Amino acid sequence: QDKYNSPYCTSHARLVGTTNHPFNPPFPKDDANKTKRRKAPKDVRARSCRHCGSGEHWDIECKHHYEGMHMARTRLAETDVSELQAQDEYNELYYE
């Protein structure tokens, strides 16, 4: 069997914290809000803010964080394992 046509030889690159499910942020993009940490999500190839879509700050630093958390809690029952794993990867980068 050709090792390059094997299903085990495929690779997929994606931003840390992303899933295969499309997501449109519920709030307008806010690139004026810059992170207070050493690196922004865009600098470490992490997904952009789930609340506004900006790559300049992390979810928890967004001015829409508290409004968005209410919506996130109500949708937890609809999540699958890949979404939870993606969020864990994202959190690991933030808390490094």
C-alpha positions in Angstrom: 0.0 0.0 0.0 1.2 3.5 -0.9 2.1 5.3 2.3 1.1 8.7 0.9 -2.4 7.6 0.1 -3.0 6.1 3.5 -5.7 7.7 5.6 -3.1 8.0 8.4 -0.9 10.4 6.4 -3.2 13.3 6.1 -2.7 16.4 8.2 -4.9 19.4 8.8 -3.7 22.7 10.1 -6.1 24.9 11.9 -5.9 27.7 14.4 -5.8 26.6 18.0 -9.2 26.7 19.5 -11.2 26.3 16.3 -13.5 23.5 15.2 -15.0 22.5 11.9 -18.2 24.3 12.8 -18.6 27.7 11.3 -19.2 30.5 13.8 -20.1 34.2 13.3 -19.4 36.4 16.3 -22.6 38.0 17.7 -21.0 41.4 18.4 -19.1 43.9 16.1 -15.4 43.5 15.7 -13.3 45.6 18.2 -9.7 45.8 17.1 -9.2 48.9 19.3 -9.2 46.6 22.3 -5.6 45.3 22.6 -4.5 42.5 24.8 -2.6 43.2 28.0 -0.8 39.9 27.8 2.5 39.4 26.0 0.9 38.0 22.8 -2.4 38.3 21.1 -4.3 35.3 19.7 -3.2 36.3 16.1 0.5 36.1 17.3 0.2 32.5 18.5 -2.1 31.2 15.7 -5.1 30.9 18.0 -8.6 31.6 17.0 -10.0 35.1 17.2 -12.3 36.4 20.0 -15.5 34.3 20.1 -17.5 37.4 21.1 -16.4 40.0 18.5 -14.0 38.2 16.1 -10.9 40.3 16.8 -7.5 38.7 16.8 -6.1 41.6 19.0 -7.4 40.3 22.4 -8.5 37.1 24.1 -12.1 36.2 24.8 -11.9 37.1 28.5 -10.5 40.6 27.7 -13.4 41.4 25.3 -15.8 44.2 26.4 -18.6 41.8 25.3 -17.3 39.0 27.5 -20.1 39.1 30.1 -22.9 39.4 27.5 -21.4 36.6 25.5 -20.9 34.3 28.5 -24.7 34.2 29.0 -25.2 32.9 25.5 -22.3 30.4 25.8 -23.8 28.8 28.9 -27.1 28.3 27.2 -25.5 26.5 24.3 -23.3 24.2 26.3 -25.8 21.3 25.8 -25.4 21.6 22.1 -21.6 21.2 22.0 -19.6 18.2 21.0 -16.3 16.8 22.1 -14.2 18.6 19.4 -15.6 22.0 20.5 -14.7 21.3 24.2 -11.2 20.1 23.2 -10.7 23.2 21.0 -11.7 25.4 24.0 -9.2 23.6 26.2 -6.4 24.2 23.7 -7.3 27.9 23.5 -7.3 28.2 27.3 -3.9 26.6 27.5 -2.4 29.3 25.3 -4.1 32.1 27.3 -2.9 30.8 30.7 0.7 30.1 29.6 
